[in-house]
């Protein structure tokens, strides 16, 4: 099974996608839980594509964590049903809704329930890492959007995720751990507005996916999973890699800056001044490390790069990333006005 992709894996991909779709299209909490379990059963075989021991260990860790989270979720849902006699309005009891919220945060890997995620992702392939950091977060984020109370807990978790991940990323040399902590930091930004306007969270999630996909493909093709390999002679495009790294950092005028600007404007207009300041501080801390990565790809060993390398495959994504301040300017104004109309 080593280094082979069997046709049966397409069935597991279909099961994984269908499980997420069931969760996204349901308004019943039992059906959402069923969708999460179907998604998990389809994703676990994909984690063992190469059949390595480390992959089997990572898949076992992932199964234990997700099963624990699902157990807390379904038990809280059953107790809430016993309290309200309804599967649709389950948030009259603050304690039970808090348990549901924390179980979803555990699935997402947010602080302070993030310790399992870095310990597991450093043993994975880049494809599986991309799926865990993007697709596997879609269904739990959707379920969090339905929780209309416990805003203080959500705000606390978002601030902790941004600050802790930004500090932890500073002393990392493994590229997979760097991307993982970066994802935890971006998760904090998504959670900051998830109860204010869920469409903003969706826009942020889509932009993060657009940036992460080509970046992880480049890192998979041209690096050896360690930071110092960015300075080695390779065929990386000298514009694409730094622009993607700086876009993750939120540096203007790139795509990552546009989405963070949208978040900050919305939070400030709602008088979440302290929250906005703490989120901004967390971004500044991580910006130091992102700039260091950019220097490693452009300045420190610039003469080692081959000039004939082209990245025509990612030309469209590069245009979206670099010219996003012009492409998405009108969308930002529309999204902000839409949020204000909903709130008032």
Secondary structure, 3 states (H helix, E strand, C coil): CCCCCCCHHHHHHHHHHHHHHHHHCCCCHHHHHHHHHHHHHHHHHHCCCCCCHHHHHHHHHHHHHHHHHHHHHHHHHHHHHHHHCCCCCCCCCHHHHHHHHHHHHHHHCCCCCCHHHHHHHCCCCHHHHHHHHCHHHHHHHHHHHCCCCCHHHHHHHHHHHHHHHHHHHHHCCEHHHHHHHHHHHHHHHHHHCCCCCHHHHHHHHHHHHHHHHHHHHHHHHHCCCEHHHHHCCCCCCCCHHHHHHHHHHCCCCCHHHHHHHHHHHHHHHCCCHHHHHHHHHHHHHHHHHHHHHHHHHHCCCHHHCCCCCCCHHHHHHHHHHHCHHHHCHHHHHHHHHHHHHHHC
